[in-house]
Amino acid sequence: MRLLLLTTEFPPGPGGIGTHAFQVARQLTRLGWDITVFAAQDYAAEDEIAAFNAAQPFRVIRWASQRGTLANFADRWRLVNSHLRGWQPDAALASGSRSVWLMSGLAARHPGLRWAAVGHGTEFQLARWWERALTRWAFRRADAVICVSEFTRRRMRQAGIQPRVEVVIPNGADPGLFKVLPGECVAHVKEQLGLQGAHLLVTVGNVTQRKGQDIVIRALPEILKQAPNTHYLIVGLPTLQQAYEALARELGVAEHVRFLGRVDAKTLVEVLNAADVFVMTSRHTETGDFEGYGIAVVEAALCGKPAVVSDNSGLVEAVGVGRTGLAVPQDDPAATARAVLVLLTDPGKRARMGEAARARALSEQTWEMRAAEYDRVLRGIVAT
């Protein structure tokens, strides 16, 4: 069967929506789908993008992302509409608000095409009234809506959207890439970082207000009182790096905070293995943006790491609170410090939670398992 996949972002650049789209395409190809992906591919060099696309078992058609919103929409409409007329897929999957808007219009021009929309969370909290109205209209027109968490589904309903068919399929992670490395490898990583014998906290994600790396930085003074050899490694695009470096200097913890920027997959796995605790203290922003699930939490779990995450978000569904990780109130450095110290000062508890996190990820949270659910939904809407 043929599947058209529209997504607002795609690897090799970073981003949760892109990781989700890539893994769904990769696993559905394995299940027999013939897939064409239309995507923006940002935050990566042209030669890196070309090499990545050439290595995939599915087609990737890159659309421009540098013009204004209306110009982008018109360009993408013409590109995808032309492809639909010639290729005639059996189903389509749209991921990210603008992809869902585009697909809803295209489906009206191609009434035989069945399609599903993916709700990550942000789609239901857009700031401008016309964006919210367009989102409600588009998601209601989908043959099915797939939400990445129960938290996201609740937000969808609060936004006034009642889909024809709705299902929750949480995000996953790739156990072929994210795995526990030998102890000597971990020791080598720490040696390269110059942090032998240190406790390491790690966050993976764009350095932004939503990801909340500043909350961990604010928690460090309290953490260092009981665990003075603790260091915080921040992996991700350095959007607010300068501001957070200034915050660390102001709090006197600059020597304990290190920004690693965007790293390759091999380095990411090594850094996660070197971590003692994975921390993701995402917050709801003033524009309503929030964490729909947290793929990085599951990737860390596959490396055997417990997590400290913020509550009132999809992150608590990525962990088993009290079993594989701890949840803290959003925007609460004191509570974050206490939770981190619970794990840093109790090696046995930390190890047990890490082992439980990995066992749960392997048994419930792999992309192979998640893709089987996508396969059932897509084949179901085609059949009906």
N, C-alpha and C positions, 0 to 999 in steps of 0.2 A: 504493500500500500504506500501511497505517496503522501508525504507530510510537508507542508510549508510552515516554517518556524520564523516568526518575526520577533526580534528582541532589541531593546534599547541599548544593550551593551553585550560584548562578547570578548573572550580572550583573544590574544595573549595578555592584554591589559587586565588589571585587577578589577574586582567588583563582584558582589554577591549575585546580582541578576545575571551577569555574564557567566559566572561559574555554573549557576543553575541551568541556563540555556545550553551550555556546552555539554554538561553531563547528561541532560535529558536527550539531546541529539545523539550523543555517543552511545548511550545505552539503548535507545530506540532503534538505532541502526543495527545493533546487535540482534534485536528482536525482529528484524526483517523489514523495517520501514526504509523507504527511499526518501531521503530528506534533503531539502534545500533550505538553508538558513539565510535570512536577510538580517543584517545587523550593523550597528555602529561599532567600530573597533578603535577605541581611543587609548591614550596613555601608553603607547608602544611605538617603536620605530617601524618604518615601512618595511624594511627587510625582515624584521621579526614577524610582522603580521603576514607577509607573503609566505614565509617558510611555515608558519603555523597552519595557515589555510591549506597549503599544499599537502600537508601531512594527514589531513582528516579524511575519514571514510565517507564523508558527506560533502555536498557543495556549500561553500560560503560565498555569498554575494554581499560585498561591503557597500553600505550606503553612506553618503556624506553626512557629516554632523557639525559642520562649521558655519552654516548659514543660519538665518533667522528661522523661527519656528514655522511660519507659513511657507517659506521657501523650501525648508526641509520636508514639510508635509507634502507639498506638491511634487517634489522630486521623487520622494519615496512612493507616492501614489502611482506615478507614471511607471516607475521601475517594476513595482510588484504587480500592478494591473497587467502590464505586458506579459510578465512571466505567467500569471494565472491563465491568461488566454491560451498560451502555447502549451503549458505543462499540465494543467488541469489536475491538481492534487485531490486526494480523497478527503483530506482534513487539513486544518490549520491550527496552529497554537501561537497565541500572541502573549508576550511577556513584557511588562513595563507599560506605563499609562499610555504613552504616545503610540506604541505598537497596537494596543487594544483599540484606541481611537481609530487608527488607520484600518485595522482589520474589520471593525464594525461597518465602516463605509464601503470597503471592498466587498464584504459579504453581500451587501445590498445589490451590488452590480453583478455578483455571481451567486444567485440564489440557491444553486445546488451544493454549494460548499458548506460543509459543517465545520464549526470551529469552537475552540475553547480558549478562554482567557485565564491568565495566571494572575492572582492577586498576591503581591508581596507585602503590602501594607501601606506604603506611601501613597499609592493610587487613591486611597480613600480619605486622605487628609490634605489634599491640595488646597493651596491658600486662596486662589482666585475663584470667584463664584462660577465663572463660565467653565473653568476646568472641572469643578465638582459636578456641574450639570452635564457636561460632555461625558464624564466618567460614568455617571449613573446611567445615561442613555446607552453608552457603549457596552457596559457589562451586562445590562439587561438584555441586550440583543444576542449575546453569546449563547451557544447551545449548551455550554457548561462553563462553570467557573471553578477553578482549582485554587484554593487558598493554601498558603504554605504553613499556616498554623491556625489553631482554634482562636487565638488572639486576633489574628488578621480577619478571620471570618466574622467575629463579633464586631470589629470595626467596619467591615463591609455592610453589615446589617444596620449598624448605627448611622451609616451614610445613606440609608434609604434604598439599598440595593437588595432585591430579592430575585436571584437568578432562576432560570428555568430548572437548572440542575446545579447543585453545589456539592463539592467534596473537598476535604482537607487531605492534602498529601504533603507532609513535612519535607523539608530539604534533607539532604544526606551528605555523605562524604565518600571519598575514594580510598578504600583500604589498600589498593594496589600502590598508592603513592604515600599515604599517611600511615606510618607504622612505627613500632618501637624499634629503635636502633640499638646496637650493642653498646655496652657501657664505655668501651674504649673510644668509640666514635663520639659519644657525648662529652667525654673528658677532653677530646681533641677540640671540639667546638668551643668549650669553655676556655681552653688554653688560647685558642685563636682570638677570642674576645678579651682575653686578659682578665677573666673572671673566675679563675679556679677557686673552688671552695665557697663561692657566693651562692646565696639564694636568688633565683631569677623569677621575676614576674614578666609575663609576655602578653601583649595585646596585638592582634592582627586586624587591620582595618584602616581606611582612609583617616588621616589625622584631622578630625572635624569635631564640631560641637556635638553632633549626634552620637558619635562613637564614644565620647566621654573620657578620652585619655587624661584630660585635666583632672578628673575626679581621683584617679589613681595617684597622680602627682601630688594632689592636695592631701591624700592619705599617707604619703610616704613619711612625713615627719613623725607621725605616730607609729608607723610600722618600724621605723629605724630605731626607735627607743628600745624595742624588744628584740629586733632582728637587725642589728646594725650593718651586717654585710649583705643587705638586700639591694638588688639592682632591678630597674624596670626597663625592659626592652620593648620598643614600639616599632612594629613593622607596618608599613603602608605608605601610601602617597603622602608627602609631607605638607599637606595643604595649610595647616595651622602650626607648623613646626616652630616657626620663629616666636609666635605668641606663647606657645607652651614651654619653649626653652626659657623665655623671660620669666614665666611663672615659676619654673623650677629654680632659677637663680634667686628669685624673690623669696622663695621658701627655704633656701639653703640646701637644696637636694640635687642641684644640677649634676654633681659628680655621680649620682646614682640613677640618672636617666639617660638613656641612649636611644637616639632615633636611627633606625637602620634603613629607612626608606623602603622602596619597592625592592623585593628580593626574588630570585628565581625559586622554582619549586623545590629543588634540592636543598637550598639554604633554608627555606621556610621549614621543611621537615626537620632539619638539624636544630634550628632554633627552638622549635616546639619540643623536641626531645630534651634539649638542655634546660627547659623551663621546669620550675617546681610547681607553679600555679599559673593557669591561664586566667586572665581577667578581661571581662568585657562589660563595662559599666555604661552601656548606652543609655541615652536619655531621650525623652520626647522633646523636640525642638519647638520654638515659637511658631513655626509654620505647620506644626502637626506631624512632622516626620518622626518615625519610630522604627525600632528594630522588629522586623516581622518574624524572624526565626534565629539566625545566627549560625551560618555554615561553619565559620571558623571554630566555634565551640565543639562541633562534632569532629572536625579535623584534629583538634587538640586531643579530644578523647581517644581517637584512634592511635595517638602517640602515648596514651596512658596517662593523660593529665587531667586532674580535677579542675573545675572552673568556679570562679566567683562571678556572678552575673547580676545585672539589675532586674528587679521585678517589674510588674506591670508592662510586660512586653512578651514577644514570642520567645525570648531567650530562656524563660523558665521551662518551656517545652523542649528545648534542646538539651537540658540537663534534667536529671532526676533529683530534685531538691532534697538535700539531706543524704542522698545516696551517692550521687556522682558529682555533686557540686553544691554550692551555697548561693542563696539569693539575698540581695541587699536592696534597701530602698534606693530609688534613683536620686542622684544629686546629693548623696550622703557620704562624704569622705570618711567620717568617723566610723560608720557602720561598715564601710568597705575595708578600712584598716582592721577592724575587729575580725571580720570574716577571713581576711588574708592571714592574719596572725593565728587563727584557729588551725589553719593548715600548715603554716610554716613552723609552728612550735610543736606540732604533733606529727612526726614522720610516719608513724603507723597509720594514723587516720588518713594522711595525705596519700599514702601508698594504697590503702584499701579503696579510697574513693577513685583514685586513678585507674585501678584495676577494674572496678565496677563500671567506670565510664567507658573503658575500652570494650568490655564485654557487651555492654548495652549497644554501643555503636556498631559492633560487628554483627549483632543479632537482630538489630532493628533499624539501623540508620545508614545503610549503604545506598549509594545511587542505584545499584542494580535492583535492590528491592523497591525503591521509589519509582524507578522507570517501569517496572511491571505494573504498578498502579496507574501510571500515565497511559500505558498501553491499553489497559482495560477501559479507561474513560474514553480515550480517543476511538477505539474500535466500537464502543457502545454508542457514541453519538453518530458515527457513520452508519451503524446498523439501523438506527431509528430514523 
